[in-house]
Amino acid sequence: MNRAYYYAIVNLIILAQIVVSFIIADGFAYAIDDPYIHLAVAKNLFYNSTWGAVWNEFSGTSSSILFTMLNWLLYVFLPAAISEYYPMILNVIAANLLVHLTFKLSDEFKFDKKLQLALFAILIVYLPLVANVMNGMEHLWHIFFLGFYIINLKRIIANENYSPIVFYLATIFMSASRYEGLFVVAAGFLVLAINKKYAVSVLQVFAAFLPLTIYGIYSMGQGGYFLPNTLLAKGKALEPNLSAIIVLVQRVGEILMTKKQILPSVVILLASGYYFARSKSKVSLYLTIFVGLVFLQHITFADFGWFFRYEAYLIFMSGVVLLIALKQLHTENKLNKLVVIAAIVISLPLVYRFVVSIERSNTSGKYFKEVHEDYALFVRDNFDNNEMIMAGDIGTLCFFTENPILDVNGLATGEVTEAIRNGYQTSNFMDSLAAAWDTDLAIMYRTWEGDLLSDKWKNIGYWYQYNPTAGDSTYFGLYTTNEAKIERLEQLFEKNKQEN
């Protein structure tokens, strides 16, 4: 198939999904809250020269330095009136870059036309591509730079000519895209060191830390942390002692039991690693070990399963390993129908995941349009800009309003970040913080009542729309502790409900 057709197919699929999502949601909205955080930080940076989600306040809210800066760059060159579409525009660009990456990987590993088509299918299905375009996040950019890192890593291990400029730039942009890029670099460090490529192994670590160190120094200079609040509030800790081994084993078991979407990848890595070890395929074996090490680090320190994105880069890498194994089996005349059938069966859960992702992209977009965007516009239209609100999932609020925010998730509020890290975030703590910050308004998930909201908070009403991704967390409530405001808020809420 002509390579131009691959680009056409990807863009037609994306266009069809965008149109369907527009129709179902009766307008545009992302499927999750996070892209609005990128937009809020980029907007704040553009208008106020301030890095932070909350208007004119610094906070280490974004975990992707590069993607936030790309959104800021679009503010510079495109009309602000279409700024809500910036993450979508960036991800359509990234999707096309990933098609280019599939050609580069196919050429590098000498895939024939069938395996090239299979890699294209992996791009569409395994990630899945469309859901990661529609969620408006940075994961596709991360995978793009990761692909060029892998290409050059393979060349270094195989003692082939590689491009130092491409390798180190890919390393820099990969870590700037996602902090999980450090997992990749750590795994690369071990594999390169084992192969006695000591200079390269060390230099790529320095390259990876360069953008993160620049950001960390800037953040600390602004009174923040070296790492973004998002990592500090959400990351998993593992103490460096013997009990850590037990904890790691428990986490691996828990992930395999609860995050079944990665089971096909685990099977692929184990089977491929065994085959490469038996066939003494040094380069392929080291690449498989490399991917396995990245998996272990992700399980230890990160998360899986929130809207098909956190594990996307892992699943894509396992797909590449699968095709390398199939190619080598074919070269050795060992590729039979049984192996092909086994590969297809292993992929079936990911095909099901792809189908689910299409449905959830639509329903979740409708949910965010009718709940998150609606309560953000409710605040913008009915409250003064200086009125502080205690809230969680602050992306839409920060993008559509200029109100000060007390963030119960700790992404924009350092005191809450500390409380989460040290285990003392309770409803009493949030009450004391709300009093200290002089806020008597809250917009929060109903499921947080009791845990983060004490019985002092009077519920005015709920925004609701079905969302299969969020499960029970589909009701967002408006609350107050000020009895004098209850009647007015009830009237405003009822009016908003009737108008929408």
C-alpha positions in Angstrom: 0.0 0.0 0.0 1.3 3.5 -0.9 2.5 5.3 2.2 0.3 8.3 1.4 -2.7 6.0 2.1 -1.6 5.5 5.7 -1.7 9.2 6.3 -5.1 9.5 4.6 -6.6 6.6 6.6 -5.4 8.1 10.0 -6.7 11.5 9.2 -10.0 10.2 8.0 -10.5 8.1 11.1 -9.7 11.1 13.3 -12.0 13.3 11.4 -14.8 10.8 11.6 -14.3 10.5 15.4 -14.3 14.3 15.8 -17.5 14.7 13.9 -19.3 11.9 15.8 -18.1 13.4 19.1 -19.3 16.9 18.1 -22.8 15.4 17.3 -23.0 13.3 20.5 -21.8 16.1 22.8 -23.6 18.9 20.9 -20.3 20.7 20.7 -16.7 20.2 21.5 -15.2 18.9 24.7 -12.3 16.7 25.6 -12.9 13.3 27.2 -10.9 14.1 30.4 -10.2 17.2 32.5 -6.4 17.2 32.1 -6.0 18.9 28.7 -7.8 21.9 30.2 -5.0 22.1 32.8 -2.4 22.3 29.9 -4.6 25.0 28.3 -4.9 26.9 31.6 -1.2 26.9 32.2 -0.5 27.9 28.6 -3.1 30.7 28.8 -1.6 32.0 32.1 1.9 31.9 30.6 0.8 33.8 27.6 -1.2 36.5 29.3 0.5 36.8 32.7 4.0 35.3 32.1 3.1 32.9 34.9 3.4 29.1 35.0 0.4 27.7 36.8 -3.2 26.6 36.2 -4.8 29.2 38.5 -5.0 32.6 37.0 -1.9 34.8 37.7 -0.6 32.3 40.3 2.4 30.0 40.0 2.0 26.3 40.6 3.8 23.2 39.3 0.6 21.8 37.8 1.7 20.4 34.5 3.7 17.1 34.2 4.5 17.7 30.6 6.8 20.7 30.0 6.9 20.2 26.3 3.1 19.9 25.7 2.3 22.9 27.8 4.9 24.9 25.9 3.5 23.7 22.5 0.0 24.9 23.7 1.6 28.3 24.6 3.2 28.4 21.2 -0.2 28.1 19.6 -1.4 31.0 21.7 1.4 33.0 20.1 0.6 32.1 16.5 -3.1 31.3 16.5 -6.3 33.2 17.6 -7.1 32.8 21.3 -10.7 32.3 20.2 -9.9 28.8 19.1 -7.6 28.0 22.0 -9.8 25.2 23.3 -8.8 23.3 20.1 -5.1 23.6 20.6 -4.5 20.2 22.2 -6.6 18.6 19.5 -4.5 20.4 16.8 -1.3 19.2 18.4 -2.5 15.6 18.7 -3.6 15.5 15.0 0.0 16.7 14.2 1.4 14.0 16.5 -0.8 11.3 15.0 0.7 12.1 11.6 4.2 12.1 13.0 3.5 8.7 14.4 2.6 7.4 11.0 6.0 8.6 9.9 7.5 6.8 12.9 6.0 3.5 11.8 7.8 3.9 8.5 11.1 4.6 10.3 10.7 1.6 12.5 9.7 -0.6 9.6 12.8 0.5 7.7 15.0 0.1 10.8 13.9 -3.5 11.6 13.5 -4.4 7.9 9.8 -5.2 8.2 8.2 -6.4 5.0 4.9 -4.9 3.7 2.8 -7.2 5.8 4.6 -6.4 9.0 4.6 -2.7 8.1 0.8 -2.9 7.8 0.7 -4.8 11.1 2.7 -2.0 12.8 0.3 0.5 11.4 -2.6 -1.5 12.9 -0.7 -1.6 16.2 -0.5 2.2 16.1 -4.3 2.4 15.6 -5.4 -0.4 17.8 -2.9 -1.0 20.5 -2.5 2.6 21.8 -5.4 3.2 20.8 -4.6 6.2 18.6 -8.0 7.9 18.3 -8.7 7.9 22.1 -5.3 9.4 22.7 -6.0 12.1 20.1 -9.4 12.9 21.7 -8.1 13.0 25.2 -6.0 16.0 24.3 -2.9 14.9 26.2 0.8 14.6 25.5 1.2 10.9 25.2 1.4 10.7 21.4 4.3 13.2 21.4 6.0 11.1 24.1 5.7 8.0 22.0 7.0 9.8 18.9 10.3 10.7 20.6 10.4 7.3 22.3 10.4 5.7 18.9 13.5 7.6 17.7 15.2 6.8 21.0 14.6 3.1 20.4 15.8 3.2 16.9 19.1 4.8 18.0 19.4 2.5 21.1 19.2 -0.5 18.8 21.9 0.9 16.6 24.2 1.6 19.5 23.7 -1.9 20.9 24.3 -3.4 17.5 27.5 -1.3 17.0 25.9 0.4 14.0 26.1 4.0 12.9 23.7 6.2 14.8 22.9 9.9 15.0 24.1 11.3 18.3 22.1 14.5 17.6 18.8 12.6 17.0 19.4 10.3 20.0 20.1 13.0 22.5 17.4 15.4 21.2 14.9 12.5 21.3 16.0 11.8 24.9 15.6 15.5 25.8 12.1 15.9 24.2 11.0 12.5 25.5 11.6 13.4 29.1 10.2 16.9 28.6 7.0 15.2 27.1 6.4 12.9 30.1 8.4 12.3 33.3 8.0 8.6 32.5 10.7 9.3 30.0 13.1 8.9 32.9 11.9 5.2 33.2 13.0 4.8 29.5 16.4 6.5 30.1 17.0 4.4 33.3 16.3 1.2 31.4 18.5 2.4 28.5 21.3 3.2 31.0 21.4 -0.3 32.3 21.2 -1.9 28.8 23.9 0.4 27.4 26.1 -0.2 30.5 25.8 -4.0 30.1 26.9 -3.6 26.5 29.9 -1.4 27.7 28.6 1.8 26.1 29.4 3.7 29.3 29.8 7.2 27.8 26.6 7.1 25.9 24.7 5.6 28.9 25.8 8.5 31.1 25.3 11.3 28.6 21.8 10.3 27.8 20.9 10.5 31.5 22.3 14.1 31.5 20.3 14.9 28.4 17.1 13.5 30.0 17.5 15.6 33.1 18.4 18.8 31.3 14.8 20.1 30.7 13.6 18.8 34.0 16.4 20.4 35.9 15.8 23.8 34.2 12.1 23.6 35.1 12.9 22.4 38.6 15.2 25.3 39.3 12.6 27.7 37.9 9.9 26.1 40.0 11.9 26.3 43.2 12.7 29.9 42.5 8.9 30.6 42.3 8.4 28.9 45.7 7.4 25.5 44.3 8.9 22.1 44.3 11.6 20.7 42.0 9.0 18.2 40.7 5.5 19.1 39.5 2.7 18.9 42.1 1.1 16.3 39.8 3.9 13.8 40.4 4.2 14.5 44.2 0.4 14.2 44.7 -0.2 11.1 42.5 3.2 9.3 42.3 3.9 6.1 44.2 6.7 5.8 46.7 9.0 2.8 47.3 11.4 2.8 50.2 14.9 1.6 49.3 15.1 -1.5 51.6 14.5 -5.2 51.6 10.7 -4.8 52.1 10.6 -2.9 48.8 11.1 -6.2 47.0 7.9 -7.5 48.7 6.0 -4.3 47.9 7.2 -4.5 44.3 6.0 -8.1 43.9 2.7 -7.2 45.5 2.3 -4.3 43.1 3.1 -6.4 40.1 0.5 -9.0 41.2 -2.1 -6.3 41.8 -1.5 -4.6 38.4 -1.8 -7.9 36.6 -5.0 -8.7 38.4 -6.7 -5.3 38.1 -5.2 -3.8 34.9 -5.8 -6.6 32.5 -5.1 -4.3 29.5 -1.4 -4.9 30.0 -1.6 -8.7 30.2 -1.1 -9.1 26.4 2.0 -7.0 26.6 3.4 -9.1 29.5 2.8 -12.3 27.5 4.5 -10.8 24.5 7.6 -9.7 26.4 7.9 -13.0 28.2 7.4 -15.2 25.1 9.7 -12.9 23.0 12.4 -12.8 25.6 12.4 -16.6 25.9 12.6 -17.0 22.1 15.4 -14.4 21.7 17.4 -15.9 24.5 17.1 -19.4 22.9 18.0 -18.1 19.5 20.9 -16.0 20.9 19.6 -12.9 19.2 21.6 -10.4 21.3 20.1 -7.1 20.0 16.5 -8.3 20.1 17.0 -9.8 23.5 18.4 -6.5 24.9 15.5 -4.5 23.4 13.0 -6.9 25.0 14.9 -6.6 28.4 14.8 -2.8 27.9 11.1 -2.7 27.5 10.6 -5.1 30.4 12.7 -2.8 32.7 10.5 0.2 31.6 7.4 -1.9 32.5 8.8 -2.7 36.0 9.6 0.9 36.7 6.2 2.1 35.6 4.5 -0.5 37.8 6.6 0.6 40.7 6.2 4.4 40.5 3.3 5.2 38.1 -0.2 4.2 37.3 -2.2 2.4 34.6 -5.6 2.6 33.0 -7.0 6.1 33.2 -8.5 6.7 29.7 -6.2 4.4 27.7 -3.2 6.7 28.0 -0.8 6.0 30.9 0.1 2.6 29.5 -0.1 3.5 25.8 3.7 3.8 25.4 4.3 0.5 27.1 1.8 -1.3 24.9 3.2 0.3 21.8 6.7 -0.9 22.6 5.5 -4.4 23.3 3.8 -4.4 19.9 7.1 -3.5 18.2 8.8 -6.3 20.1 6.1 -8.7 18.9 6.8 -7.7 15.2 10.5 -8.1 15.7 9.9 -11.6 17.0 7.6 -12.5 14.1 10.1 -11.1 11.6 12.9 -13.2 13.0 10.7 -16.3 13.1 9.9 -15.7 9.4 13.7 -15.3 8.6 14.4 -18.6 10.3 11.5 -20.3 8.6 9.8 -20.9 11.9 6.8 -18.7 11.4 3.8 -21.0 11.0 0.0 -20.6 11.2 0.0 -21.6 14.9 2.3 -18.7 15.8 0.3 -16.2 13.7 -2.9 -17.4 15.4 -1.3 -17.1 18.8 -0.3 -13.5 18.0 -3.8 -12.6 16.9 -5.3 -14.2 20.0 -2.9 -12.3 22.3 -4.0 -9.1 20.5 -7.8 -9.7 20.9 -8.1 -8.0 24.4 -6.4 -4.9 22.9 -8.9 -5.0 20.0 -11.7 -5.1 22.5 -10.0 -2.2 24.4 -9.9 -0.2 21.1 -13.6 -0.7 20.5 -14.4 0.4 24.1 -12.1 3.4 23.6 -14.3 4.7 20.7 -17.5 4.5 22.8 -15.9 6.1 25.8 -14.4 8.9 23.8 -17.9 9.9 22.8 -19.7 9.4 26.1 -16.9 11.0 28.2 -16.8 14.0 25.8 -20.6 14.4 26.3 -20.1 14.1 30.1 -17.4 16.8 30.2 -19.4 19.1 28.0 -22.5 18.8 30.1 -20.9 18.7 33.6 -17.4 20.1 33.8 -17.8 22.8 31.1 -21.2 23.7 32.4 -20.1 24.3 36.0 -17.1 26.2 34.8 -19.3 28.5 32.8 -21.8 28.7 35.8 -18.9 30.1 37.9 -17.7 32.5 35.1 -21.2 33.9 34.6 -22.4 34.1 38.2 -19.4 34.8 40.5 -16.9 37.6 40.8 -13.4 36.9 39.5 -12.0 37.4 43.0 -14.3 34.8 44.6 -12.3 31.8 45.7 -13.7 28.3 45.1 -12.6 25.0 46.6 -12.6 22.4 43.8 -11.2 19.2 42.4 -10.5 18.4 38.8 -9.7 22.1 38.3 -8.8 22.1 34.6 -12.1 23.4 33.2 -12.5 25.9 36.0 -9.0 27.3 35.5 -9.4 27.5 31.7 -12.8 29.1 31.6 -12.5 31.4 34.7 -10.0 33.6 36.4 -11.1 32.8 39.9 -8.6 31.8 42.7 -8.9 28.1 43.4 -8.3 26.0 46.5 -7.4 22.6 44.8 -8.3 19.6 46.9 -6.2 17.4 44.5 -3.1 19.3 45.4 -2.1 20.0 41.8 -2.3 23.8 42.2 -2.3 24.2 46.0 1.0 23.3 47.8 -0.5 22.9 51.3 -2.8 20.2 49.9 0.1 18.5 48.1 1.9 18.3 51.4 -1.2 16.9 53.1 -1.7 14.2 50.5 2.0 13.2 50.6 2.0 12.9 54.3 -1.4 11.3 54.7 -3.3 14.0 56.7 -5.7 15.3 54.1 -9.1 14.9 55.8 -12.4 16.8 55.8 -11.3 18.6 59.0 -8.0 19.6 57.3 -9.9 20.9 54.3 -12.3 22.8 56.5 -9.4 24.5 58.3 -7.7 25.4 55.0 -11.0 26.7 53.5 -11.4 28.9 56.6 -7.9 30.1 56.4 -8.3 30.9 52.7 -11.7 32.6 53.3 -13.7 30.4 51.0 -17.2 29.2 51.5 -17.9 27.8 48.0 -17.0 24.4 46.7 -17.6 22.4 43.5 -16.6 18.7 44.1 -17.5 15.1 43.3 -20.3 13.8 45.4 -18.2 10.8 46.2 -15.9 13.1 48.2 -18.6 14.0 50.7 -17.5 12.9 54.1 -13.9 12.3 53.0 -13.0 15.8 51.9 -16.3 17.6 52.6 -17.5 17.7 56.2 -21.2 18.0 57.1 -20.7 21.7 57.4 -21.1 22.0 53.6 -24.6 22.4 52.4 -25.3 20.8 48.9 -27.1 23.1 46.5 -27.4 20.7 43.6 -25.6 18.3 41.3 -24.4 18.4 37.7 -24.8 14.9 36.2 -24.3 13.0 33.0 -23.5 9.4 32.4 -19.8 8.7 32.1 -18.6 5.0 32.0 -15.0 6.0 32.5 -15.6 7.8 35.8 -17.9 5.1 37.2 -19.6 6.4 40.3 -17.8 9.7 40.2 -20.3 11.2 37.8 -22.1 13.7 40.1 -20.4 17.1 40.7 -22.0 19.1 43.5 -22.2 22.8 44.3 -21.7 23.4 48.1 -21.5 26.3 50.5 -20.9 26.8 54.3 -22.5 30.3 54.2 -26.2 30.1 55.0 -26.8 33.6 53.8 -25.8 32.4 50.2 -28.0 29.3 50.1 -31.1 30.9 48.7 -29.3 32.9 46.0 -27.2 29.9 45.0 -30.3 27.6 44.8 -32.0 30.2 42.5 -28.9 30.5 40.3 -28.5 26.7 40.1 -32.2 26.2 39.2 -32.0 28.9 36.5 -28.9 27.2 35.1 -30.6 23.8 35.1 -33.6 25.1 33.2 -31.5 26.9 30.6 -29.4 23.8 30.0 
